[in-house]
Amino acid sequence: MTTHALYPVTMSEDPEVTAEFYCELLALERTFTADWYVSLAAPGGGPQLATVARTHASIPDGFAAAPMGALVTVEVEDVDAVHRRAEAMGLPIARSLRDEDWGQRHFITSDPDGLLVDVVQVIAASPEYAAQYTDAARPV
């Protein structure tokens, strides 16, 4: 089996509003736009994200609830710049910008539909956490 792509699709009250949120905050670009579905990607064919209207016929009955118990992590080059952009946009900051021992500088906001968005920059992990990573995955 060959996997060609793997990307999250969020369910939204208004895919247009949600798509604009991700385009403005993360500089994603549209790759497909319909009134019920918007597909986004990082410039140059990088990571992808899509959003679908929670009322669309493709969503099975009983699964269109608002997000809960999930978050999307987005790894960026300069988390401080994205944090400034989030503040300028007036976004709610659920977790303030901070450095974590496991090798992340990050903050958490939420998209227009309440999905938590953890914006992360990889930093050096503490020796305790660095020892838990495989060699290939160890942060800086």
N, C-alpha and C positions, 0 to 999 in steps of 0.2 A: 504494500500500500504506500502511496506517495501522498503526503499532505501538501497542498498547494498554498494554502493560506489559513491563518487562524486569527480571528479578530473579534472583539466584543461588539455586540449590537445592543444598544440600550433601548428600552421602551420609553416613549415620551408622550406627553400630552400634546406637544407641538414640536415636531421634528425640526422645523425651520428655526425656532428659537433656540433649541438645544444645539443644533449645528452651528449657529452663530456664536454661541458661548464657546465652543471648542475652537472655532476658527479664530476668534479674538484672543482667547487666553493662550492657546498653544500654537497659533499660526498654522493650523491645519488647513488643507485645501480640499475643496469639493471635487469628488470624482464622479458622482452621480447625484442628481436631485429630482425627486418626485414629491408630490404633495404629501405622501405617506412615508417616505424613506429618503434619507440622505446618507451618502457614503463619503467619508473623509479620509485623507491620508497626509502624512508628513511630506513636505516637499521632497522631490527626488525619489518617490516611491517607497518611503519609509513606512513606519507603523500605521495601521489603519484602525478606524473606528466608524461605526455606523449607528444611526438612530432610526427607529421605526415607530409609527403611531401605535400606541397601545391598543387602539380600537380597530386596527387593521385586521382583516379576515385571516391573515397568516398567523396571528397570535391565538393559541389554543384557549378555549374557554377556561376561566379560572386562573389564568396566568398573567393577567394584565395589571396586577397590583403595583403600587409604587415600590421602588427599590427599598430593601431593608436587609441588613446583614451582608452587604456587599460593597466593595469599593473598587475603583479602577486606579491602578498605579501607572503614572506616566513618568518615565525617566527623561530628564532634560539635561542640557549642558550647563545652564546657569539658573538654578532655582531661585536665586535672589531676584533676578530680572523678572521671572514669571510671578513671583510673590508681589513685586511692585506693581505689575500689570493687574494682578487680581485685586489689589487694594484700590488701584485707580478705577477699576470696573465696579467697585463697591460690593464685591462678592463677600459672602459670609466666610469667615476663617474659623473652621471647626477645630483645628489644631494649629497653634502658632508655629512659625518658622523655627526650626531647632535642629541641632546635630544629635544623631543617635549613635550609640556605641556599636551597633551592628553594621555601620558603614553607610549611613544615609544622612543627608541634610534635606529636610523636607517640611512641607506644610500640607494641610488638608483643607479643601474647600468642598463645595457641593455644586452640582450642575442644576439647571432650572427644574429638573424633576426630582431633586433630592438625592441623587446618586453621589456618594462620596468620591472625591477625586484627590488622590494622594500624589502630589507633585514632588519628585525625588531627584536629587543629584547624588551620585555615588561619591563617597569620601572614604578615607582610610578607616577601617574597622579597628576597634580596640583589639589588643592581643587575644583576649578571651574569645571574642567573636570571630576574629580572623582564623583561629584554629578550627572553627566549625565548618568553614567553607571548603569545598573541593579546590584544588589548585586552579582549575580553569575558571571557577566562579568567584574567587576571592577578590573583594574590592581593592582597588588601587594598592 
